[in-house]
């Protein structure tokens, strides 16, 4: 199972992937929603979690999550947002506010993946 990290900021994406890899997760990455959807629609990819920025250049994170759920209805989604206090998290999805620490990211991902 893999985690898909979708973040348009190359440095932030690289850091998130590095942290998740260091925590023992297998990760895939995408710099925009279009690239993420190609991964999501690939039935050979065994995805355990979608981690997406809310503000992507080609699509809002909420729209990406909705499209992802059309293809993979049970895929957990974790939004990362610098505007967490003003973001309404869709039901059954999760949120982590930017900036976040390595420990916060680890704990949130672990919590989500333990949820049945």
C-alpha positions in Angstrom: 0.0 0.0 0.0 1.2 3.5 -0.8 0.5 7.0 0.2 -0.1 9.6 -2.6 1.2 13.1 -1.7 -0.2 15.9 -3.9 1.5 19.2 -3.4 2.3 21.9 -6.0 5.2 23.4 -4.0 8.2 21.2 -5.0 10.1 21.7 -1.7 7.1 21.1 0.5 6.2 18.0 -1.5 9.8 16.7 -1.3 9.9 17.2 2.5 6.6 15.5 3.0 7.6 12.5 0.9 11.0 12.3 2.7 9.4 12.4 6.1 6.8 9.7 5.2 9.5 7.5 3.6 11.6 7.9 6.7 8.6 6.8 8.8 8.5 3.6 6.8 5.7 4.5 4.4 5.9 3.9 0.6 5.0 7.1 -1.2 4.0 8.3 -4.6 4.0 12.0 -5.4 2.2 14.4 -7.8 2.7 18.1 -8.3 -0.9 18.8 -9.4 -4.4 17.2 -9.5 -4.1 16.0 -13.1 -1.0 13.9 -12.3 -2.7 12.7 -9.1 -5.7 11.5 -11.0 -3.6 9.5 -13.3 -2.2 7.6 -10.3 -5.6 7.3 -8.6 -7.2 5.9 -11.8 -4.4 3.3 -12.2 -5.9 0.1 -10.8 -2.4 -1.3 -10.3 -1.6 1.3 -7.7 -2.6 0.1 -4.2 -3.3 3.4 -2.4 -3.8 3.5 1.4 -4.1 7.3 1.7 -4.4 10.5 -0.4 -2.6 13.4 1.2 -3.4 16.6 -0.7 -2.9 20.3 -0.5 -6.1 22.3 -0.6 -4.8 25.0 -2.9 -3.6 23.2 -6.1 -3.1 25.2 -9.3 -5.3 23.1 -11.5 -8.1 22.0 -9.1 -9.1 22.6 -5.5 -8.1 19.8 -3.1 -11.8 19.1 -2.3 -12.6 18.6 -5.9 -9.6 16.2 -6.3 -10.8 14.3 -3.2 -14.3 14.0 -4.7 -13.0 12.7 -8.0 -10.7 10.3 -6.1 -13.7 9.0 -4.1 -15.6 8.4 -7.3 -12.9 5.9 -8.4 -11.9 4.7 -4.9 -14.9 5.2 -2.6 -13.0 4.0 0.6 -9.8 6.0 0.0 -8.9 8.0 3.1 -8.1 11.7 2.4 -5.9 14.0 4.4 -6.0 17.7 3.5 -3.0 19.9 4.3 -3.9 23.5 4.5 -2.3 26.7 5.7 -5.8 28.0 6.3 -7.0 25.1 8.5 -9.1 27.3 10.7 -11.3 28.4 7.8 -11.5 25.1 6.0 -14.6 22.9 6.3 -13.4 19.3 6.1 -15.7 17.1 4.1 -17.3 14.3 6.1 -15.1 11.2 6.5 -11.9 13.2 5.6 -9.2 14.6 7.7 -7.2 17.9 8.0 -3.7 18.9 9.1 -2.8 22.5 9.4 0.4 23.9 7.7 3.0 24.3 9.0 3.1 21.0 10.8 5.8 19.1 12.5 7.2 15.7 11.6 5.5 14.3 14.8 2.1 15.8 13.9 2.3 14.4 10.4 3.3 11.0 11.7 0.6 10.9 14.3 -2.1 12.1 11.9 -1.2 9.5 9.2 -1.0 6.7 11.8 -4.4 7.7 13.2 -6.0 7.7 9.8 -4.5 4.4 8.7 -5.7 2.8 12.0 -9.3 4.0 11.5 -11.4 1.1 10.1 
